[in-house]
Amino acid sequence: MIRFAALLLALANLAGQQPAPRRSLYCFPGRPPVLDGRIEPSEWDDATQFFGVKDWVPQFSPTTDPADLAVHGYVKHDGERLYFAFDVTDDVLYGIDTPRWLPKENAKAHELSPLGFPWFGDEMEILMNPANTFKAEESVAGNGSSWQMVCNLTKSRLGGVGAGGLLEGEPRRDPKAFRTYREWIESGAMECAVKAKPNGKGYVIEWAIRFDPCLEVTPGRFYKPEMGNKAMGLNIALGDLDEPEKGQGNFGNFHHEDWLSGVKDKRTQLRHFGTLWMMSDLYQPPPKVEAPKPAPVRKAAAKKKTRKR
């Protein structure tokens, strides 16, 4: 009986290590947007749309109220760059509605170096595994084959502390990865625009990612539509800081950190990513097939009356 119980426990632990079901997004060709932090009418109507975060994976306190935190996302490509837009609802904006308080875990959280916390603040993260491969429990390598980048509302590599935009993500302590990310930002291989909404209840991000050098499907080979439809690993995170007391008990006093895919504490592992399908052609709905019409019923020819002589 003891052995049987131990076996059940081992199986339960093993099940807990298995990846969650992979969510999929489909990215079709569309018109390139203007990166200005505003979603204009019809600018993203040719994109795939998705929504969160109530049914996403919470790393910290679960999000239950869409007025507290929610996102309306968009994704498309133009044959050379991959585009995301995020229309974020957030009732309290860190560093705008609140002081720029620091976490006890890192007094240098806002330093724009490997010592800082690029994701500390209200922010979105994109993690990609263009090669769509993994061996075990590894996270991103910090190059074109797999990476993690941050768009923060109130700090950025190009604008400094106080101006939102892109920052180097993980593994930020790896000098080679940090240099690669910085080069992508400074060269324009990756671009991002972020603006708080006029009503102050959220912000908008528009993000562009150049296929070459950011989507390396095999060593030295970058995605092109001529390759056909291609599955890539993808995860997306939405981070939310409010006042410190709202995140009491969480790392860094984060209020929320919700993920498109994965499981708690393992969401950055490649095996827990969802799937982004890069589609080479525009979506074409199947042609409508009309049901065959029944053949017209022919009336029997009327018999001619013959006059008797």
C-alpha positions in Angstrom: 0.0 0.0 0.0 2.9 2.4 0.8 4.6 1.6 -2.5 1.3 2.2 -4.4 0.9 5.6 -2.6 4.5 6.5 -3.4 3.9 5.6 -7.0 0.8 7.8 -7.2 2.8 10.7 -5.7 5.7 10.2 -8.2 3.2 10.2 -11.1 1.6 13.4 -9.8 5.0 15.1 -9.5 5.9 14.0 -13.0 2.6 15.3 -14.3 3.3 18.6 -12.7 6.5 18.9 -14.7 4.8 18.4 -18.0 4.3 21.4 -20.3 0.8 22.9 -20.4 -1.1 22.6 -23.7 0.4 25.0 -26.2 -1.7 27.9 -27.3 -1.4 29.0 -30.9 -1.6 32.3 -32.7 -1.7 32.7 -36.5 0.3 35.5 -38.0 -0.8 36.5 -41.5 0.6 39.1 -44.0 -0.8 42.6 -43.6 0.0 46.2 -44.0 2.9 47.7 -42.0 1.6 49.9 -39.2 2.9 53.3 -38.1 4.8 52.8 -34.8 3.5 55.7 -32.8 1.8 54.1 -29.8 -1.7 54.7 -31.2 -4.0 52.1 -32.7 -5.7 54.1 -35.5 -9.0 53.0 -37.1 -8.3 50.2 -39.7 -4.6 50.2 -38.9 -4.7 46.7 -37.4 -7.9 45.3 -38.8 -5.9 42.9 -41.0 -4.2 41.4 -38.0 -5.0 38.3 -35.9 -6.5 39.5 -32.6 -6.2 37.9 -29.1 -7.3 38.8 -25.6 -6.1 38.4 -22.0 -5.3 38.1 -19.2 -8.0 36.5 -17.1 -7.4 33.1 -18.7 -3.6 33.5 -18.9 -1.1 32.0 -16.4 -0.5 34.1 -13.3 3.0 34.1 -11.8 1.8 36.3 -8.9 -1.6 37.4 -7.7 -4.3 36.2 -10.2 -6.1 38.9 -12.3 -9.8 38.7 -11.8 -11.0 42.1 -12.9 -10.5 43.3 -16.5 -10.7 46.9 -15.2 -7.6 46.2 -13.1 -5.6 44.6 -15.9 -6.5 43.4 -19.4 -4.9 43.3 -22.9 -6.3 43.3 -26.5 -3.5 42.1 -28.7 -2.8 42.1 -32.5 -0.2 40.3 -34.6 0.7 40.3 -38.3 3.7 40.6 -40.6 4.6 42.3 -43.9 7.1 39.8 -45.3 10.1 41.5 -43.6 9.0 42.4 -40.1 6.8 40.8 -37.4 4.4 43.3 -35.8 2.6 43.2 -32.4 0.3 45.7 -30.9 -1.0 45.6 -27.3 -3.9 47.8 -26.1 -3.5 47.4 -22.3 -6.1 48.4 -19.7 -4.4 49.2 -16.4 -6.1 51.1 -13.6 -2.9 52.3 -11.9 0.3 53.2 -13.9 3.5 52.7 -12.1 5.8 55.9 -12.1 2.9 58.0 -13.4 0.1 57.4 -10.9 2.5 56.2 -8.2 6.0 57.2 -7.1 8.9 55.3 -8.7 9.4 53.1 -5.7 12.1 50.4 -5.7 11.9 46.7 -4.7 13.8 45.5 -1.7 15.4 42.8 -3.9 17.3 45.4 -6.0 18.1 49.0 -5.2 19.5 49.3 -8.8 16.3 48.1 -10.4 16.1 51.2 -12.7 19.8 51.1 -13.7 20.0 50.5 -17.5 22.6 47.8 -17.2 22.7 44.1 -16.6 22.3 44.9 -12.9 18.9 46.5 -13.4 15.5 44.9 -13.6 14.3 45.8 -17.1 10.9 44.3 -16.4 10.3 46.3 -13.2 7.4 48.5 -14.0 4.3 48.3 -16.2 5.5 46.3 -19.2 5.0 43.7 -21.9 7.5 41.0 -22.8 7.8 39.0 -25.9 9.8 35.7 -25.8 10.4 33.8 -29.0 12.0 30.5 -30.1 12.1 30.9 -33.9 14.0 27.6 -34.2 11.1 26.0 -32.2 13.5 23.5 -30.6 14.5 22.7 -27.0 16.4 20.0 -25.2 15.2 20.0 -21.6 14.3 22.9 -19.3 16.5 25.6 -20.8 15.3 29.2 -21.3 16.2 31.6 -24.1 19.8 31.8 -25.3 19.7 35.6 -26.0 20.3 35.4 -29.8 18.3 35.1 -33.0 17.3 31.5 -32.3 15.6 32.3 -28.9 15.3 35.6 -27.0 13.3 37.6 -24.5 12.8 41.4 -24.8 11.0 44.0 -22.7 8.9 47.1 -23.6 8.5 49.1 -20.4 6.1 52.0 -20.0 8.5 54.4 -18.2 12.1 53.5 -19.1 14.0 52.4 -22.2 17.4 52.0 -23.7 17.0 54.9 -26.1 15.0 57.2 -23.9 16.4 56.5 -20.5 14.5 56.4 -17.2 11.2 58.3 -17.7 10.7 57.5 -21.4 9.1 54.2 -22.4 10.4 51.7 -24.9 12.6 48.7 -25.4 15.0 47.2 -22.9 17.4 44.3 -23.0 15.7 41.2 -21.5 16.9 37.9 -20.2 19.5 36.5 -19.9 20.7 40.1 -19.2 23.7 38.9 -17.1 25.1 37.2 -20.1 27.4 39.8 -21.8 26.9 38.4 -25.2 23.1 38.4 -25.0 23.1 41.9 -23.5 25.2 43.2 -26.4 23.0 41.4 -29.0 19.8 42.9 -27.5 21.4 46.4 -27.3 22.5 46.2 -30.9 19.0 45.2 -32.0 17.6 48.2 -30.3 20.1 50.7 -31.4 20.2 49.5 -35.0 16.4 49.4 -35.4 16.3 45.7 -35.9 13.7 45.8 -33.2 11.5 48.9 -32.6 8.8 49.8 -30.2 6.5 52.8 -29.4 4.6 53.0 -26.1 2.2 55.7 -24.9 -0.1 56.1 -21.9 -3.8 56.4 -23.0 -5.3 59.9 -22.7 -7.7 58.7 -20.0 -4.8 57.4 -18.0 -6.3 53.9 -17.6 -3.7 52.0 -19.6 -1.3 52.3 -22.5 -0.7 51.1 -26.1 2.4 49.4 -27.4 3.3 48.9 -31.1 6.3 46.6 -31.7 8.2 45.7 -34.8 10.7 42.8 -35.1 12.8 42.4 -38.2 13.1 38.8 -39.5 16.8 39.2 -40.0 18.5 39.1 -37.4 15.7 38.3 -34.9 13.9 35.2 -36.3 16.7 32.7 -36.9 15.1 29.4 -37.8 18.3 27.5 -38.4 21.9 28.7 -37.8 22.5 31.7 -40.1 19.1 31.3 -41.8 16.3 33.7 -41.1 12.6 33.3 -41.7 11.2 34.3 -45.1 7.7 33.8 -46.4 9.1 31.7 -49.2 9.8 29.0 -46.6 6.1 28.5 -46.3 4.1 28.3 -43.0 6.4 28.0 -40.1 5.8 27.2 -36.4 7.8 29.2 -33.9 7.8 29.1 -30.1 6.1 32.2 -28.5 5.3 33.5 -25.1 4.0 36.9 -24.0 4.0 38.4 -20.5 2.1 41.4 -19.1 3.6 42.9 -15.9 1.7 45.2 -13.6 3.1 47.2 -10.7 0.8 49.3 -8.5 1.4 50.5 -5.0 3.9 48.2 -3.1 1.2 47.0 -0.6 -0.9 45.5 -3.5 2.0 43.1 -4.3 2.8 42.2 -0.7 4.2 38.7 -0.5 5.2 38.6 -4.2 8.7 39.0 -5.6 9.4 42.7 -6.0 5.9 43.5 -4.7 4.6 42.8 -8.2 0.9 43.0 -8.4 0.4 40.9 -11.5 2.5 39.1 -14.0 0.4 37.1 -16.5 1.6 34.8 -19.2 0.0 33.7 -22.5 1.4 30.1 -22.0 3.3 28.0 -19.5 3.1 27.2 -15.8 4.0 29.1 -12.7 7.8 29.4 -12.1 8.5 27.7 -15.5 7.0 30.1 -17.9 10.3 31.2 -19.4 11.3 27.6 -20.3 11.2 27.0 -24.1 9.2 23.8 -23.6 6.4 25.8 -22.0 6.0 28.4 -24.9 2.9 28.5 -27.1 3.1 28.5 -30.9 3.2 31.4 -33.3 2.4 30.2 -36.8 4.0 32.4 -39.4 1.7 32.2 -42.4 3.2 32.8 -45.8 -0.1 33.7 -47.5 -3.1 35.7 -46.7 -6.0 33.8 -45.2 -8.5 32.8 -47.8 -11.9 31.6 -46.5 -13.0 28.4 -48.3 -15.3 29.1 -51.3 -19.0 28.7 -50.6 -20.4 25.6 -52.2 -24.0 26.0 -53.1 -26.2 23.0 -52.6 -27.3 21.5 -55.9 -30.7 22.6 -57.0 -33.2 19.9 -57.8 -33.9 19.3 -61.4 -37.1 21.0 -62.6 -40.1 18.8 -62.7 -41.4 18.4 -66.2 -45.1 18.4 -66.7 -46.5 15.6 -68.6 -47.5 16.7 -72.1 -51.2 17.1 -72.5 -52.9 14.6 -74.7 -54.5 15.9 -77.8 -58.1 15.4 -78.1 -59.2 13.8 -81.2 -62.5 14.6 -82.8 -64.6 11.7 -83.7 -65.8 11.6 -87.3 
